[in-house]
Amino acid sequence: MSSPVSAPVEAAVPADVLKPDHGARSRHFIFSDFHEDLRESIGAFVTKELQPHAEEWEETTFPDWVFRRMGELGFLGLSYPEQYGGQGGDYFCNLVLAEELTKSDSGGLNMGVAVHTDMATPPIFLFGTEEQKQEYLVPSIKGQKISSLGITEPDAGSDVSAIKTRAVRQPDGDYVINGAKTYITNGHRSDYIVLVTKTDPDAGVGGFTLFLVDMDAPGVVREQRLQKLGMHASDTALLAFQDVRVPATAVLGEVGKGFYHIMWELQGERLIGAAGCVAGAQRAFDKTLRYAMERKAFGRQIGKFQVTRHKFAEMATKMESARQMVYATAWRFANGEYPVREISMAKLHAARIAVEVADECIQIHGGAGYMKEYGIERAWRDLRLNRIGAGTDEIMLDVIGRSYGL
Ligand SMILES: Cc1cc2nc3c(=O)[nH]c(=O)nc-3n(C[C@H](O)[C@H](O)[C@H](O)COP(=O)(O)OP(=O)(O)OC[C@H]3O[C@@H](n4cnc5c(N)ncnc54)[C@H](O)[C@@H]3O)c2cc1C
């Protein structure tokens, strides 16, 4: 017997609506048809021109032509104005890029590109002079100049205020820079670096200044090519700056405001990283789902064991919660808010769940998950960085906690 409440509803709603629509192509409200077309074209490019090289680039790091090709296709300046060679799109275009790049199956490549599009070039666009935009931003959007970002030092990572790289003003107005930076993505290939320095070590956070430094300037030494757990397709450098002389026009933004400039930069870096985490986790999930349908044990598809079904349900729920956080926060960011607390939450949550999902995906694959040929172990190794890079889990928790006045 139907209940008196459900009967009129059933009568009012067409029968097919009552069936759960799991196959619907879901699109969040932040995305339009334009974004979906962009998604398709980036996805097709990544699948055809990048993904086939994923394994090879683990050994060699990805080649520089990736930047040039992406520049030709307009993918390196999606949200920059047309006057600088950009596509004039909104911030959500950058999310689409970060998500679609995960189809490369190469976290190292995705990170190298994201450093360029969402970490090193945004401060040039926001704080740079017109001359700096012409000299660095325009060729970066074309893929003709490759960028890197230098914050971390051998003795200072989480504690950015403890960096030691010094830029000292000379009587003729130039600056001379001395110091070291480490773990610098694109450090070996980049044409220039957005460098965080101290111009006044006694002024606390008011003593920081950013510089645009050409990597072929005398005194810039690209030292070790660092070996890592994952992200093998990216190059990671230890850099030294030995009496590097730059003109005053190399100052990016305002002298003494560098700390605030770089804290702003980190927000975009964390949000785009969070989007990449969710998409990277989804990619591992999708592959694992296919595997769970094919692989049989005890006469059944392994996905049909209730325990495995529940694992997928847990993973999907985690990914959906992280995705909604990322999209809601991106919407606020794109609409002019500066939601540092929520960006920190999204980054923390997305990085954590991505590692959990990748780990579970290895488990569901069994021994195959441990083998290189399935690419799941690489996803785990690559995604693991996200709990450290761009601010560790602990630092995210601290930012969130402090935002409540604690
Ligand atoms: C592959 C890779 C690529 C990178 N690319 C770049 C790049 O392109 N440019 C760049 O500038 N940097 C880059 N980084 C650096 C990265 O951002 C730092 O590694 C990260 O910020 C952590 O700093 P750290 O390694 O010095 O760790 P530390 O600061 O030494 O931290 C060590 C541990 O102590 C904990 N800790 C520190 N302070 C606190 C605190 N106050 N409360 C609680 N716990 C704390 C940390 O959470 C961590 O667990 C990269 C790193 C890697 C691994």
The ligand as an SDF file (V2000), in Angstrom:
LIG
                    3D

 53 58  0  0  0  0  0  0  0  0999 V2000
   58.5520   17.8460   -5.6910 C   0  0  0  0  0  0  0  0  0  0  0  0
   58.5090   19.1800   -5.0280 C   0  0  0  0  0  0  0  0  0  0  0  0
   58.3420   20.3310   -5.7980 C   0  0  0  0  0  0  0  0  0  0  0  0
   58.3550   21.5990   -5.1960 C   0  0  0  0  0  0  0  0  0  0  0  0
   58.2910   22.7110   -5.9890 N   0  0  0  0  0  0  0  0  0  0  0  0
   58.5270   23.9280   -5.4170 C   0  0  0  0  0  0  0  0  0  0  0  0
   58.6650   25.0990   -6.2310 C   0  0  0  0  0  0  0  0  0  0  0  0
   58.5370   25.0550   -7.4600 O   0  0  0  0  0  0  0  0  0  0  0  0
   58.9520   26.2690   -5.6170 N   0  0  0  0  0  0  0  0  0  0  0  0
   59.0980   26.3670   -4.2640 C   0  0  0  0  0  0  0  0  0  0  0  0
   59.3680   27.4600   -3.7680 O   0  0  0  0  0  0  0  0  0  0  0  0
   58.9570   25.2880   -3.4590 N   0  0  0  0  0  0  0  0  0  0  0  0
   58.6780   24.0720   -4.0020 C   0  0  0  0  0  0  0  0  0  0  0  0
   58.5510   22.9560   -3.2000 N   0  0  0  0  0  0  0  0  0  0  0  0
   58.7240   23.1050   -1.7530 C   0  0  0  0  0  0  0  0  0  0  0  0
   57.4850   22.8420   -0.9160 C   0  0  0  0  0  0  0  0  0  0  0  0
   56.5640   23.8860   -1.0330 O   0  0  0  0  0  0  0  0  0  0  0  0
   57.9830   22.6340    0.5360 C   0  0  0  0  0  0  0  0  0  0  0  0
   58.6190   21.3660    0.5480 O   0  0  0  0  0  0  0  0  0  0  0  0
   56.8760   22.6760    1.5620 C   0  0  0  0  0  0  0  0  0  0  0  0
   56.3630   23.9740    1.6820 O   0  0  0  0  0  0  0  0  0  0  0  0
   57.3710   22.2100    2.9430 C   0  0  0  0  0  0  0  0  0  0  0  0
   58.5410   22.8510    3.3250 O   0  0  0  0  0  0  0  0  0  0  0  0
   59.7990   21.9650    3.8220 P   0  0  0  0  0  0  0  0  0  0  0  0
   60.0120   20.8980    2.8250 O   0  0  0  0  0  0  0  0  0  0  0  0
   60.9230   22.8820    4.0850 O   0  0  0  0  0  0  0  0  0  0  0  0
   59.3190   21.2930    5.1500 O   0  0  0  0  0  0  0  0  0  0  0  0
   59.4900   21.8840    6.6370 P   0  0  0  0  0  0  0  0  0  0  0  0
   59.0010   23.2780    6.6770 O   0  0  0  0  0  0  0  0  0  0  0  0
   60.8760   21.6200    7.0910 O   0  0  0  0  0  0  0  0  0  0  0  0
   58.4970   20.9510    7.4390 O   0  0  0  0  0  0  0  0  0  0  0  0
   58.8450   19.6660    7.9160 C   0  0  0  0  0  0  0  0  0  0  0  0
   57.6780   19.1260    8.7370 C   0  0  0  0  0  0  0  0  0  0  0  0
   57.4230   19.9980    9.8510 O   0  0  0  0  0  0  0  0  0  0  0  0
   56.0740   20.3970    9.8520 C   0  0  0  0  0  0  0  0  0  0  0  0
   55.9270   21.7590   10.3360 N   0  0  0  0  0  0  0  0  0  0  0  0
   56.6350   22.8650    9.9940 C   0  0  0  0  0  0  0  0  0  0  0  0
   56.1690   23.9460   10.6080 N   0  0  0  0  0  0  0  0  0  0  0  0
   55.1370   23.5380   11.3730 C   0  0  0  0  0  0  0  0  0  0  0  0
   54.2300   24.2010   12.2640 C   0  0  0  0  0  0  0  0  0  0  0  0
   54.2850   25.5180   12.4660 N   0  0  0  0  0  0  0  0  0  0  0  0
   53.2880   23.4680   12.8800 N   0  0  0  0  0  0  0  0  0  0  0  0
   53.2190   22.1310   12.6830 C   0  0  0  0  0  0  0  0  0  0  0  0
   54.0390   21.4530   11.8490 N   0  0  0  0  0  0  0  0  0  0  0  0
   54.9850   22.1490   11.2090 C   0  0  0  0  0  0  0  0  0  0  0  0
   55.6520   20.3140    8.3800 C   0  0  0  0  0  0  0  0  0  0  0  0
   54.2480   20.2100    8.2550 O   0  0  0  0  0  0  0  0  0  0  0  0
   56.3780   19.0650    7.9480 C   0  0  0  0  0  0  0  0  0  0  0  0
   55.6440   17.9370    8.3170 O   0  0  0  0  0  0  0  0  0  0  0  0
   58.4910   21.6880   -3.7940 C   0  0  0  0  0  0  0  0  0  0  0  0
   58.6060   20.5420   -3.0130 C   0  0  0  0  0  0  0  0  0  0  0  0
   58.6440   19.3100   -3.6050 C   0  0  0  0  0  0  0  0  0  0  0  0
   58.8210   18.1030   -2.7310 C   0  0  0  0  0  0  0  0  0  0  0  0
  1  2  1  0
  2  3  1  0
  2 52  2  0
  3  4  2  0
  4  5  1  0
  4 50  1  0
  5  6  2  0
  6  7  1  0
  6 13  1  0
  7  8  2  0
  7  9  1  0
  9 10  1  0
 10 11  2  0
 10 12  1  0
 12 13  2  0
 13 14  1  0
 14 15  1  0
 14 50  1  0
 15 16  1  0
 16 17  1  0
 16 18  1  0
 18 19  1  0
 18 20  1  0
 20 21  1  0
 20 22  1  0
 22 23  1  0
 23 24  1  0
 24 25  2  0
 24 26  1  0
 24 27  1  0
 27 28  1  0
 28 29  2  0
 28 30  1  0
 28 31  1  0
 31 32  1  0
 32 33  1  0
 33 34  1  0
 33 48  1  0
 34 35  1  0
 35 36  1  0
 35 46  1  0
 36 37  1  0
 36 45  1  0
 37 38  2  0
 38 39  1  0
 39 40  1  0
 39 45  2  0
 40 41  1  0
 40 42  2  0
 42 43  1  0
 43 44  2  0
 44 45  1  0
 46 47  1  0
 46 48  1  0
 48 49  1  0
 50 51  2  0
 51 52  1  0
 52 53  1  0
M  END
$$$$
